[in-house]
Amino acid sequence: DAGVTQSPTHLIKTRGQQVTLRCSPKSGHDTVSWYQQALGQGPQFIFQYYEEEERQRGNFPDRFSGHQFPNYSSELNVNALLLGDSALYLCASSPRGGGRGQPQHFGDGTRLSIL
Amino acid sequence: DAKTTQPPSMDCAEGRAANLPCNHSTISGNEYVYWYRQIHSQGPQYIIHGLKNNETNEMASLIITEDRKSSTLILPHATLRDTAVYYCIVSLLNAGNNRKLIWGLGTSLAVNP
């Protein structure tokens, strides 16, 4: 049973460029959340998708956008990259039944470096 | 969402129990307590979660006080592989039946031989 998978594992971009990160959720999960983790900090919530729509959003600018596909996989897009966007980007998946506190399961992330 | 307070670092001898405390004094009635850990360069690993009752699984035990304002994660026999940053999180279920996790800085646990 594959867990959450993310690609690529590492990426180097320059300021002003655009990037797309990809995530496949754990089997049986239909909700995907994205987090940004700067060095030495805890993860910060970016947004959450289910049923192919953005359902919740954290305090991130519109440069951060996403998409969810019918097979529940998801993409995170970041435009006009800034040096401060350098971070580990984490994808987490969970089943829809949040009422019973079902935990989110994380991938190992994409390490994005901006030069 | 409720905030949590954890000590920044702790040490534990290999083979002994590691007891990691967490304060969540502003927790509300429908917020769960989750524990995750993160080993360097990996994604967070889910450990355990609970609402009111104490919980135990193959990895750890979670003790929640009766007033739910604090909890303790117990690793019964710590090994060197348990060295990691441990995060205590509470999350709110919103009207849309969604949760988001609000993370602090966690506790860096060092298990020593």
Interface residues (C-beta under 8 A of the other chain):
Chain A: V4 T31 S33 Y35 Q41 G42 P43 Q44 F45 Q48 Y50 R55 Q56 G58 L90 A92 S94 R96 G97 G98 G99 G101 P103 Q104 H105 F106 G107 D108 G109
Chain B: Y32 Y34 Y36 S41 Q42 G43 P44 Q45 Y46 H49 L51 Y87 L93 N94 G96 N97 N98 R99 K100 L101 I102 W103 G104 L105 G106
